[in-house]
Amino acid sequence: MYFSVTNLNPSGQLNIKLAITLHRSFRQSFHSASASRGGRGSSGKMFFVAGAKNTAGSSRGNERRSIYQKFREVDLLDKKKTVTALKPGEDRAILLGLGMILSSIMMYFVLGITILRSYADSVWTEEGVCVVLNSTVTADMNCSYNCASDCWRVSKYPCLQVYVSVNNTGRVSRLSHNEETQDASSECFYVPRCQKDSAAMYAMIMNISDHLKVNQQVPCYYDPSEQQETVLLTRLYDHSVVFHSLLWPSCMLTGGALIIVMVKLTQYLSRLCEEIGKIKR
């Protein structure tokens, strides 16, 4: 816009200046209004986009957290189920081990008052070779057998006496079958089980006598202190019997102790794995 300022009076020049000033202020106000509108629109758009992004990100984070929590809950439930399943089994295993240990202790007690006591009290500890000098039937011995309830009858068996020489030393001793025979009869070599048929018992004793006459040298056990003149052909409780009788309670005791140790070791390793897992997390 152009204005001609020639041939104007001072009042006209003032009017023209006022018009130019109004025009400039109008243009500046128009530009500032348009700029403010544009800025508000762009800021609104930016706010909308940023808000949408933030809500989308927060929803994804919540979804991830919820999935993680679900897996975590499932893992914890599995662990709880495993712990609840293992604990009764561990308790039963410990009770089994304790039961085995107590049973072995009771077996030791029973064996201690029977086999071990008889083995310790026995004086026939040395083993030697006996030469049979004489084997004869001297007399008939009476015995009683059970025929029915509250019924006992008398029978007879022959008494076989055997004399031997221990280790060819010239010491003559009477030979007995074992400790029970020695306690039952101090004269006879063998005491059979009493029965009604005395002929069968007589035939049994004669077979033993013939066997000793054929095999004149037999292994025997004697008292080294010579307090007992009688020697034994066999021992009821020797080293092998004591070993086999103590073997099974020893195995039971060892098995029970191993079960308890294995359960305690498993519990310790499980706790150690849990602590390591917590440290890694």
Solvent accessible surface area in square Angstrom, and as a share of the most:
residue,aa,sasa,rsa
1,M,171,0.76
2,Y,213,0.81
3,F,103,0.43
4,S,89,0.58
5,V,92,0.53
6,T,100,0.58
7,N,158,0.81
8,L,65,0.32
9,N,89,0.46
10,P,102,0.64
11,S,63,0.41
12,G,15,0.15
13,Q,81,0.36
14,L,119,0.59
15,N,94,0.48
16,I,33,0.17
17,K,128,0.54
18,L,108,0.54
19,A,47,0.36
20,I,61,0.31
21,T,84,0.49
22,L,108,0.54
23,H,80,0.36
24,R,156,0.57
25,S,57,0.37
26,F,139,0.58
27,R,131,0.48
28,Q,129,0.57
29,S,62,0.40
30,F,130,0.54
31,H,109,0.49
32,S,66,0.43
33,A,41,0.32
34,S,54,0.35
35,A,69,0.54
36,S,51,0.33
37,R,183,0.67
38,G,46,0.44
39,G,37,0.36
40,R,183,0.67
41,G,37,0.36
42,S,54,0.35
43,S,61,0.39
44,G,39,0.37
45,K,148,0.63
46,M,138,0.61
47,F,160,0.67
48,F,153,0.64
49,V,74,0.43
50,A,48,0.37
51,G,26,0.25
52,A,49,0.38
53,K,140,0.59
54,N,104,0.53
55,T,88,0.51
56,A,44,0.34
57,G,42,0.40
58,S,61,0.39
59,S,52,0.34
60,R,157,0.57
61,G,27,0.26
62,N,89,0.45
63,E,106,0.47
64,R,177,0.64
65,R,166,0.61
66,S,45,0.29
67,I,90,0.46
68,Y,149,0.56
69,Q,105,0.47
70,K,133,0.56
71,F,141,0.59
72,R,78,0.28
73,E,102,0.46
74,V,83,0.47
75,D,53,0.27
76,L,72,0.36
77,L,96,0.48
78,D,71,0.37
79,K,85,0.36
80,K,127,0.54
81,K,133,0.56
82,T,72,0.42
83,V,80,0.46
84,T,88,0.51
85,A,73,0.57
86,L,99,0.49
87,K,126,0.53
88,P,54,0.34
89,G,34,0.32
90,E,33,0.15
91,D,64,0.33
92,R,163,0.59
93,A,27,0.21
94,I,33,0.17
95,L,119,0.59
96,L,102,0.51
97,G,0,0.00
98,L,81,0.40
99,G,33,0.32
100,M,48,0.21
101,I,35,0.18
102,L,111,0.55
103,S,47,0.30
104,S,0,0.00
105,I,92,0.47
106,M,133,0.59
107,M,72,0.32
108,Y,68,0.26
109,F,138,0.57
110,V,81,0.47
111,L,26,0.13
112,G,26,0.25
113,I,93,0.47
114,T,64,0.37
115,I,29,0.15
116,L,56,0.28
117,R,158,0.58
118,S,48,0.31
119,Y,60,0.23
120,A,79,0.61
121,D,98,0.51
122,S,16,0.10
123,V,55,0.32
124,W,21,0.07
125,T,73,0.43
126,E,76,0.34
127,E,111,0.50
128,G,11,0.11
129,V,74,0.42
130,C,0,0.00
131,V,26,0.15
132,V,13,0.07
133,L,98,0.49
134,N,71,0.37
135,S,5,0.03
136,T,63,0.37
137,V,55,0.31
138,T,74,0.43
139,A,53,0.41
140,D,90,0.46
141,M,69,0.31
142,N,105,0.54
143,C,25,0.15
144,S,64,0.41
145,Y,31,0.12
146,N,90,0.46
147,C,54,0.32
148,A,56,0.43
149,S,103,0.66
150,D,148,0.77
151,C,37,0.22
152,W,165,0.58
153,R,131,0.48
154,V,110,0.63
155,S,11,0.07
156,K,107,0.45
157,Y,11,0.04
158,P,3,0.02
159,C,4,0.02
160,L,0,0.00
161,Q,29,0.13
162,V,0,0.00
163,Y,77,0.29
164,V,0,0.00
165,S,11,0.07
166,V,4,0.02
167,N,62,0.32
168,N,115,0.59
169,T,98,0.57
170,G,61,0.59
171,R,58,0.21
172,V,88,0.51
173,S,4,0.03
174,R,27,0.10
175,L,0,0.00
176,S,0,0.00
177,H,49,0.22
178,N,15,0.08
179,E,29,0.13
180,E,113,0.51
181,T,9,0.05
182,Q,32,0.14
183,D,125,0.65
184,A,76,0.59
185,S,16,0.10
186,S,64,0.42
187,E,90,0.40
188,C,0,0.00
189,F,3,0.01
190,Y,53,0.20
191,V,46,0.26
192,P,8,0.05
193,R,221,0.81
194,C,25,0.15
195,Q,67,0.30
196,K,147,0.62
197,D,80,0.41
198,S,52,0.33
199,A,69,0.53
200,A,41,0.32
201,M,0,0.00
202,Y,108,0.41
203,A,52,0.40
204,M,79,0.35
205,I,0,0.00
206,M,62,0.28
207,N,101,0.52
208,I,44,0.22
209,S,3,0.02
210,D,73,0.38
211,H,107,0.48
212,L,4,0.02
213,K,111,0.47
214,V,121,0.70
215,N,62,0.32
216,Q,100,0.45
217,Q,121,0.54
218,V,13,0.08
219,P,84,0.53
220,C,0,0.00
221,Y,41,0.16
222,Y,38,0.14
223,D,4,0.02
224,P,72,0.45
225,S,69,0.44
226,E,111,0.50
227,Q,148,0.66
228,Q,67,0.30
229,E,135,0.61
230,T,12,0.07
231,V,0,0.00
232,L,0,0.00
233,L,38,0.19
234,T,61,0.36
235,R,23,0.08
236,L,57,0.28
237,Y,65,0.25
238,D,34,0.18
239,H,130,0.58
240,S,57,0.37
241,V,54,0.31
242,V,19,0.11
243,F,127,0.53
244,H,105,0.47
245,S,22,0.14
246,L,49,0.24
247,L,62,0.31
248,W,166,0.58
249,P,0,0.00
250,S,41,0.27
251,C,65,0.39
252,M,63,0.28
253,L,63,0.31
254,T,77,0.45
255,G,21,0.20
256,G,0,0.00
257,A,42,0.33
258,L,104,0.52
259,I,48,0.24
260,I,35,0.18
261,V,88,0.50
262,M,114,0.51
263,V,15,0.09
264,K,107,0.45
265,L,85,0.42
266,T,72,0.42
267,Q,38,0.17
268,Y,116,0.44
269,L,86,0.43
270,S,55,0.36
271,R,134,0.49
272,L,69,0.34
273,C,87,0.52
274,E,95,0.43
275,E,98,0.44
276,I,80,0.40
277,G,24,0.24
278,K,144,0.61
279,I,143,0.72
280,K,167,0.71
281,R,168,0.61
